Amino acid sequence: MASPRVLRLTFEFHVPEGLNANIRFARIEKAAASLTAGVQALASTTFPWADRLVVRKEWSYQWWAPEADEISLPPSDHNTVSSDTPEPAPGV
């Protein structure tokens, strides 16, 4: 059985801190629908292998936003590129 493959792209639209705007939910829904329609229109030509598109919608107040933590893991045979590994051919 083949492994399931998924291409996930995440876009975040940030409202500037201190902007005095009441963004009503109807506008959020309309923006999400427009963005979804745009991606759907591009999907068949830009990623023709996909058989469906899953759209997750979230509106949140980001009260606490620390920097992301990047943690280096110890090198192993599975996560280290050796210098004797040939480069893939262009377009592969």
N, C-alpha and C positions, 0 to 999 in steps of 0.2 A: 504494500500500500504506500502510495506517495505521501510525503509530508505535506500538510497544508501550508500554503504560502500566502502571506498577506503583506501588502504594501500599505503602511500607515503613515500618513502625513498629518501633522498637527499644526494648526494655525491659531494664534492667539491675537485677538484684536484688543489692545489695551486702551482704556479711556484715561487721558492724562489726569494725574492727581490734582485735585483742586478745581477741575472743570465744573462749572455750575450748570449742569444740564440734567434734566429729568428724562432719562431714557426709558420710555414706556415699553412694556412687554410686547405690545403689538409691533413696535419698530424692531425689536430684537428678533421676533418671529419672522418679520418680512426680510430682514437682513440675512437670516439663516436660510430662508427659502431661496433667496436670490443667489447666494453663494453656492448652495447645493445645486441649483439649476445650472450655474456656470460650470461647476466641476462635472456634472453629469453630461453636459454638452461636449466637453473635452475628452471624457473618459474613453469612448470607443476608438478615438484616433490616437490618443497619447498612451493609453495602456490597454490595448485590445485583448489582452489575455484575461482580463477580469470578467466574471460572469455576474457580479453584483457589486453594489456600492452600499456601505453601511455608514450612516451619518449619526454621530453622537453630538448632542447639543447640550451646552452647559453655560449658564450665566452665574457668575459668582462674584462675591465681594472678597477681594484678596487682602484680608486684614494683616496677614503675616506672610512675608515673602522673603525668607532668607535665601542667600545664594545657594545654588545647587551644589551638592557635595559630589566631587569626583574622587573615587577611591581606586587607586592602582592595585591590581591584584598581582600576586607573584607570577613570574613567567613560568610557562610550562610548554611541553611539546605541542599542545593544542592552541595556544594563544600567542606564539612567538614565530615571527617570520625569520627563517634562516637565510643567511646571505647567499647560500648556494641554490636557493629556490629560483627557477627561471621566471622572468616576468611574463605575464600572459600576453598573447598576441593582441595587437590593437583590434578593437571591436568585439573582443570576446568577453 
